[in-house]
Amino acid sequence: MFIRAIKKTEDKNCRHYIRQMEENKKEGRYSRIHKQLSELVLKSNSSSARMATIIAVLHHKLDYFFWTGFYLIEKGEMTVNIYQGPVACQILEKDKGACWAAFNKKETVIIEDVHNFPEHIACDSRSNSEIVIPFKNIEGEIIGVLDIDSSQKGSFSDVDAKWLESILELVWA
C-alpha cells in the first residue's frame, strides 16, 4: 500500500513535469510564430489578407490544430469566415456552443473535452477539445471569434490563450 502511494505521487509529479515541458515548448513555438506573423501581416493593409495569413500559419505550424478559423457576426448570425480544416458549420445556432459562449462572455473559452460542454455544436465528430478567442475590430468591439479545434482532449491551455489573443491583435497592427 505504501509503495503504491509513492508510485502515484511519482506518477503525478512526472506528469506535471512533462506538462510543464510541453507548455515551455508551446511558449517557444508561439514566440517564433508571433515574430513570423508580425512581419508577414505588414505586407498587406487588408484585414482579410492578414486574417487568412494568420489562419494559414497557425493551422500549419501547430500540429494539434485540427480546425482553425474565424466566425464573424453578420446580420446577427455567427457565420463562418476564413478557415482551414474540414468543412465547417456555416451558421452557428444563436447562444449555443463554445463560440457564442466566448462572444457573450467577452473572454477566451478553453474546453478540455467538448463532449462534456453543454450545448456543444458538433461540426465534426473528430473534434475533442477547443479554444475560442473573442475577435475585436480596430475600435475594440467584438465582431466574432477565432475558433480552434483539436482532435485530442486537453490540447489547449493558458499559454495558447495568451499567445492567440496577442496574435489576433496583429490583424489591426
N, C-alpha and C positions, 0 to 999 in steps of 0.2 A: 504494500500500500504506500509506504513512504517513498520507495523508488519511483512508483508511478506518479506521485505528486511532483517529484523533482523533474521527471521527464516532461510532464505537462508544462511546468514552468519554463524549462529549457526550450520546448517547442514554441511556447508563446513568445519568449524573448527572441528566438531565432526568426519567427515570422515578423516580429516588429522590426528587427534589424534589416531583413530582406525588404520589407515595405519601405523603410527609410532610404535604403539604397535605390529603390525604384523611384521614389519621389525626388531624390537628388539627381538621378538620371533624367527625369522629366524636366526639372529646372534647367539643366544644361541644354537639353534639346529645345525647349521653348525659347530660351535666351537666343540661341542661334537662329531659330525660325523668326523671332521678332526682329532681329537685326536684318535678316534677309528681306522680310516683308517691308520694313521701314524704308529700304532702298527701292524695292520694286514698285511700291504704290506711288512713288514720286514721278513715275514715268507717264502717269495719266491724271488728269483732273476729274475724270469721270468716276462717280461713286460706284456705278455698276461695274466698271472695269476693275476697280480696287476690290470690290466685294468678290468678284469672280476669281481674282488672283489670290485673295486670302483663302477662299474655299479650296481652290486647287492645291495650294501649298499645304494647308493643314491636312487635307484628305490624303495626300500622297506622302507626307513626311511623318505622320503619326499612325503607325501600323494598327493601333487598336481602334481607330475611327472607321466605323462601318458605313455610316451615312453622315454627311456633313453639309449643312445648308442653312439658308435663311427662309424664314416665314415672315412676310410683311403684312401689315394691316391694309387692306384695300376695301373701301366701302363697308367698313365694319367687319370684314371677314379676314381671318388669318389664312393667307394664301401662300402657297409655296413659291419661292423665287429661285435664285441661283443656288444650285446644289450639285453634289457629286455623290454617287452611290446608286442603290436600286431605286426603282420608280417610287415616288413619294405620294402621300395623300395630298391631293391638290388643295382642298379647303378643310381646315380643322374645325370640328364642331365647337361652337362658342362655349367658353368657360369649362372645357373638358380637357384633361390631359396636361402633360408637363409644360407644353409651350404656353398655353393660356395661364397656367399657374405662375410661371415666371413673369409673363406680361402683366398679370393682375397684381402680383405681389411686388413688382418692380425690383426683383432681385434674382440672382442666379439660383437655379434649382439643380441639385445633383441627386440622381436616383440610382442607387446601387443595384436594385432589381426592379425593372419596370413591371414585372408580373405581380408585384406587391403594391404597386402605386394605384390608388383609387382612380377609376375612370381613365386608365391609360388608353391612348389611342394607338392601336397596333397597326401601323402602316406596313410593317414587315415582321413576321414572327421570329426572325433571327435576331432581332434586337433584344438585348438583355439589360443594358444599363444606358443611362442618358444624362447629358448635361445640357441645360438651356440657359442662355445668357440674354438678358434684355438688350435690344439694339436701339440705340438712340440716334436721332438726327443731329445735325450740327447745332441746333438750338437746345439740345438736351432732352427732347421729348421722345418717349419710347414709341418707335414706329414698327416694331416687330421683334423677332428673336433670332439668335443663332442657335440652331439645334444640332446636336451631335449625338449619334447613337453608336454603341459598341455591341459586338456580338458576345462579349464577355461580361459577366456580372462584376460589379465593383470596379469598373475601369477608371472612374473619374474621382478627382479629389480637389481639395482647395488649391492645389498647385495649378491644375487645369483651369479652375475658375479665375484665379488671379491673372494668369497669362492670357487667357481668351478675352477677358474683359479689356485688358490692355491692347491686345491685337485689334479688337473692334474699333478702338479709338483711331486707328490708322486710316480708316475709311475717310475720315474728315481731316487728316493731317495736312 
